[in-house]
């Protein structure tokens, strides 16, 4: 009987601790395609440090309680600008090491949308600029602005 109680207590404690440190999320949009596709599942670590190139789960500023997935492309004190669909970080064209999707060839003017052209944005302390891998169809910092570190819920550590 003692072994069953200890095993149950250990399992319960393990479950509680794992929920504090990790959570599983189902990808619901194509904003991170081709890296993540709709229906993929990801494990997110709440305590793994996140840096440039990492995909993170962020609390949506527009939809309370909803998490969005996006990639960090710039961090504090850097300047991000988009000119004719080319992303510049600190006035240098970004050469991303991951695949991005850019299906449309039409370039929209800035007065219509910030998708293809965006004025320089200087990040402050503990701020990040996020960009979806699906450049043409992503809800990211081009729309929501710089993301404070406090809104980042965690970093993806595994997908299936």
C-alpha positions as CSV (number, residue, x, y, z in Angstrom):
1,X,0.0,0.0,0.0
2,X,2.9,2.4,0.9
3,X,4.4,1.9,-2.6
4,X,1.1,2.8,-4.3
5,X,0.7,5.9,-2.3
6,X,4.3,7.0,-2.9
7,X,4.0,6.2,-6.6
8,X,0.7,8.2,-6.9
9,X,2.2,11.1,-5.0
10,X,5.2,11.1,-7.3
11,X,3.1,11.0,-10.4
12,X,0.9,13.8,-9.1
13,X,3.9,15.9,-8.1
14,X,5.5,15.2,-11.5
15,X,2.4,16.3,-13.4
16,X,2.1,19.5,-11.4
17,X,5.8,20.4,-11.9
18,X,5.7,19.6,-15.6
19,X,2.7,21.9,-16.0
20,X,4.6,24.7,-14.3
21,X,7.7,24.3,-16.6
22,X,6.2,23.0,-19.9
23,X,2.9,23.1,-21.8
24,X,1.7,21.6,-25.1
25,X,0.1,23.7,-27.8
26,X,-1.6,22.9,-31.1
27,X,-0.7,25.1,-34.1
28,X,-3.9,26.7,-35.4
29,X,-2.6,29.0,-38.2
30,X,-0.2,28.9,-41.1
31,X,1.7,32.0,-39.8
32,X,4.8,29.9,-39.1
33,X,4.6,27.7,-42.2
34,X,6.8,26.0,-43.5
35,X,8.5,25.5,-40.0
36,X,5.1,24.7,-38.3
37,X,2.0,23.7,-40.1
38,X,-1.6,23.8,-38.9
39,X,-2.3,20.7,-36.7
40,X,1.3,20.3,-35.5
41,X,1.8,20.1,-31.8
42,X,4.6,21.8,-29.9
43,X,6.1,21.6,-26.4
44,X,6.9,25.0,-25.0
45,X,9.3,25.5,-22.1
46,X,8.3,28.4,-19.8
47,X,11.9,28.7,-18.5
48,X,14.1,28.1,-21.5
49,X,15.8,31.4,-22.5
50,X,14.7,32.7,-25.9
51,X,16.9,34.5,-28.4
52,X,17.1,35.5,-32.0
53,X,15.8,32.8,-34.3
54,X,13.7,31.0,-31.6
55,X,10.0,30.4,-32.1
56,X,8.1,31.7,-29.1
57,X,4.6,31.6,-27.7
58,X,3.4,35.1,-27.0
59,X,0.2,36.3,-25.3
60,X,-1.8,38.1,-28.0
61,X,-2.3,41.8,-27.2
62,X,-5.5,41.7,-29.2
63,X,-7.1,38.5,-28.0
64,X,-6.8,38.1,-24.2
65,X,-6.0,34.5,-23.2
66,X,-4.9,33.5,-26.8
67,X,-1.3,32.6,-27.6
68,X,0.3,33.2,-30.9
69,X,3.5,31.7,-32.3
70,X,6.2,33.8,-33.9
71,X,9.9,34.0,-34.4
72,X,12.3,36.5,-32.7
73,X,14.2,38.3,-35.3
74,X,15.5,41.3,-33.3
75,X,16.0,42.1,-29.6
76,X,16.5,45.0,-27.3
77,X,18.1,48.2,-28.7
78,X,18.1,47.0,-32.3
79,X,16.3,48.8,-35.2
80,X,14.1,46.9,-37.6
81,X,12.9,48.3,-40.9
82,X,11.2,46.7,-43.9
83,X,11.8,48.1,-47.4
84,X,10.2,46.4,-50.4
85,X,9.8,43.1,-48.6
86,X,13.4,43.1,-47.4
87,X,13.9,43.1,-43.6
88,X,16.7,45.3,-42.3
89,X,18.1,44.9,-38.8
90,X,20.4,47.8,-37.8
91,X,20.4,48.9,-41.5
92,X,21.7,45.5,-42.7
93,X,19.6,43.2,-44.9
94,X,18.6,40.2,-42.8
95,X,19.7,36.8,-44.1
96,X,17.5,34.4,-42.2
97,X,18.8,30.8,-41.7
98,X,15.3,29.4,-41.8
99,X,12.8,29.1,-44.6
100,X,10.2,31.7,-45.2
101,X,7.2,31.7,-47.5
102,X,6.7,34.7,-49.8
103,X,4.0,33.7,-52.3
104,X,2.9,37.2,-53.4
105,X,5.1,39.3,-55.7
106,X,3.0,42.4,-55.4
107,X,4.5,45.0,-53.0
108,X,2.0,47.0,-51.0
109,X,2.7,50.7,-50.1
110,X,3.2,51.6,-46.5
111,X,0.0,53.7,-46.4
112,X,-2.0,50.5,-47.2
113,X,-0.2,48.0,-44.9
114,X,3.2,47.5,-43.0
115,X,3.6,44.0,-44.4
116,X,6.0,45.0,-47.2
117,X,7.2,48.4,-46.1
118,X,7.6,49.5,-42.5
119,X,9.4,52.6,-41.1
120,X,12.3,51.9,-38.7
121,X,11.3,50.7,-35.3
122,X,13.9,51.1,-32.5
123,X,13.4,48.4,-29.8
124,X,13.7,49.4,-26.1
125,X,15.0,47.5,-23.2
126,X,13.5,43.9,-22.9
127,X,11.6,44.3,-26.2
128,X,11.6,41.9,-29.1
129,X,10.5,42.1,-32.8
130,X,8.7,39.0,-33.9
131,X,8.1,37.9,-37.5
132,X,6.2,34.8,-38.8
133,X,7.9,32.5,-41.3
134,X,4.9,33.0,-43.6
135,X,5.8,36.5,-44.5
136,X,2.6,37.2,-46.5
137,X,0.2,35.9,-43.9
138,X,1.4,36.4,-40.3
139,X,0.1,38.2,-37.3
140,X,3.4,39.6,-35.9
141,X,5.2,42.7,-34.8
142,X,4.4,44.4,-38.1
143,X,0.9,44.6,-36.8
144,X,1.2,44.4,-33.0
145,X,4.5,46.3,-32.6
146,X,7.4,45.4,-30.4
147,X,6.7,42.7,-27.8
148,X,7.7,43.2,-24.2
149,X,9.6,40.3,-22.7
150,X,6.8,39.8,-20.1
151,X,4.3,38.7,-22.9
152,X,6.5,35.8,-23.9
153,X,5.1,32.7,-22.4
154,X,7.9,30.4,-23.5
155,X,10.1,29.0,-26.3
156,X,9.3,25.9,-28.5
157,X,11.6,23.1,-27.6
158,X,10.0,20.2,-29.5
159,X,7.4,19.7,-32.3
160,X,5.6,16.7,-33.7
